[in-house]
Amino acid sequence: MEDQVDEQVECPIRPIEGWIKRKKIPVPSTFKSPKSFAFAIAKSIEKRGVKKYSKKPFIMESIENAAANFGTAALTAGIEKDIIIDINAAATANGAIIT
């Protein structure tokens, strides 16, 4: 399989290799190298294409689901608490004393 990789045009493989490294995706043991794994991914994309995602940010759907399941008041209280915790952590990290 490694020979097949070398025979093919390598330009489309390099970005996939970089993506594998950035995402820290482990190379399955069935592949000899990250290059052969990237080649297999490229061939899969060539055959099947890539999945199209909706333009709507996924976070909005999550927030809407949380509001429906727990109520807007509970969601607001949780967000307020997270903001306060983050502000206190940032202040403490910079030498402030929180009372």
Backbone hydrogen bonds, N-H to C=O, Kabsch-Sander energy under -0.5 kcal/mol:
donor,donor_aa,acceptor,acceptor_aa,energy
5,V,1,M,-1.8
6,D,2,E,-1.8
7,E,3,D,-1.7
8,Q,4,Q,-1.4
13,I,10,E,-1.1
14,R,10,E,-1.6
16,I,12,P,-0.7
17,E,13,I,-2.6
18,G,14,R,-2.4
19,W,15,P,-2.2
20,I,16,I,-2.6
21,K,17,E,-2.1
22,R,18,G,-2.8
23,K,19,W,-2.5
24,K,21,K,-0.8
25,I,20,I,-2.2
31,F,28,P,-2.1
37,F,33,S,-1.8
38,A,34,P,-2.7
39,F,35,K,-2.1
40,A,36,S,-2.0
41,I,37,F,-2.1
42,A,38,A,-2.6
43,K,39,F,-2.5
44,S,40,A,-2.1
45,I,41,I,-2.5
46,E,42,A,-2.3
47,K,43,K,-2.1
48,R,44,S,-3.2
49,G,45,I,-2.2
60,M,57,P,-0.9
61,E,57,P,-0.9
62,S,58,F,-1.8
63,I,59,I,-2.5
64,E,60,M,-2.7
65,N,61,E,-2.3
66,A,62,S,-2.4
67,A,63,I,-2.6
68,A,64,E,-2.1
69,N,65,N,-2.5
70,F,66,A,-3.0
71,G,66,A,-0.5
71,G,67,A,-1.6
75,L,71,G,-2.0
76,T,72,T,-2.8
77,A,73,A,-2.4
78,G,74,A,-2.2
79,I,75,L,-2.3
80,E,76,T,-2.6
81,K,77,A,-2.3
82,D,78,G,-2.2
83,I,79,I,-2.4
84,I,80,E,-2.4
85,I,81,K,-2.5
86,D,82,D,-2.4
87,I,83,I,-2.6
88,N,84,I,-2.7
89,A,85,I,-2.4
90,A,86,D,-2.4
91,A,87,I,-2.6
92,T,88,N,-2.7
93,A,89,A,-2.3
94,N,90,A,-1.0
95,G,92,T,-1.7
96,A,91,A,-2.6
98,I,96,A,-0.6
